[in-house]
Amino acid sequence: QVQLVESGGGLVQPGGSLRLSCVTSGFTFSSYAMSWYRQAPGKERELVATMGSGSAYTNYAESVKGRFTISRDNAKNTVYLQMNSLKPEDTAVYYCNVRIAWTVVKDYWGQGTQVTVSS
């Protein structure tokens, strides 16, 4: 059973930093790209960052480039999102995602972790 468990969210002042973690199980972590998404109140869920299975490929939303860094530890089946220079507009629930092609392609999500940037 595929499971994704996020942690690390919280309340932080503008300009501050947070590091999100997503511990996974139930699939061969090292074989799959991993992504972080976020969803702010009243808005659609948006892709924040993706890292390929081999860590060489990364992709970021324009709004977070230069501030957020995605990384992974294949030995720990864990993906991270380091968030620096946080802004109030980064406030959202952040979700970890993996897309796996079994007989059909399926997206798996964690429960989400709340990030609030406010003074």
N, C-alpha and C positions, 0 to 999 in steps of 0.2 A: 504494500500500500504506500503510495507516494505521499509524503508529508513534508511540509515546509513550515518552519516556525521562525517568525521574525522576532527580534528584540532590539532594544537600544534607543527607542524613541523617547520623547520627553519634551519638556518646556525649556526653551533656550532663548537667550536675548539675541536680537539682531547682531550679526557679526560673529556669533558663536559657532561652535562645531558640535557635531554628533557623529557617532559611528554606528550604523545599523548592521546587524548580523542576521543571517538566515541559515539555520541549520536544516539540512535536508536528509531524507532517508527514503528507501523504497525504490531507488533507481540507481543506475551507474552514473554518479554525479560527474565524473571526469569526462563523460562522453557527450555532455549536453551544454549548450549555451544557457546562461542564466541572465535574468533581467530583473530590474527594479522598475516598478510603476508607482504612480501616486494618484490619489484622487482627493481633490479639495471639495468642500461642501458646494453642492449645486453645479459641479463641473464633471466632465467625463474623465474617466481614468486615462492617464497619459503615460507613455513610456519615458522613463528617466534615463536609464542606462542599460546597456547589454554588454556582456563579455562572452566571447566564444569559448568553446570547450578547452582550447589550448592556451587561452589567456592572451594570445597575440592580437586578437581582434577585440576592439572596444568601440562603442558608439554611444554618444550622449545627446540628449536634447540640447538644443541651442541655449535654452534658459539656464542650464547648469554647467555648461562647458567652462573649464578652468576653476570651478569651485568644488565639484563632486568627483570622486574617484571610485570606480568599481574594481573590486579585486576578488580573488577566490583562493581557497586553500583546499585542493583536491584531497589531501590526506585527512582533512576534517569534514569533508562534504559540506563546506560552508562558503557562502558568498557574502561579501561585505559591501557597504556603501559608506565611504567617508565623505561627510558633508561639511564643508568649510564656508566661511563668509555667508552664513545663512541669512535669508531675507524673510520678511513677513509673508511674501508670496510663495515661499516654500512650504508653508503650513498645509498639511495634508495627511491622510493616512497613506503610509508607504507599504507596498506589497512586493513580495518576492514571487517570481514566476519562472516556471520551466514549461517548455512545450515539448511533448514527447509524441512521436509517431509510433503508436502501437499498430493495430489494424486500421485505426483512424487516428487522426491527430487530435490530441487533447491538451488543453492548457490547465496547469495546476497552479493554485494560489495558496499563499499562507493566509493567516487570519488578519494580517496587517498590524502595523505599529504606528501610533499617532505621533506626529512631529508638529509641535506648535512653536512658532517663532514670534515672540512678542516681548515688548519691554514692560 
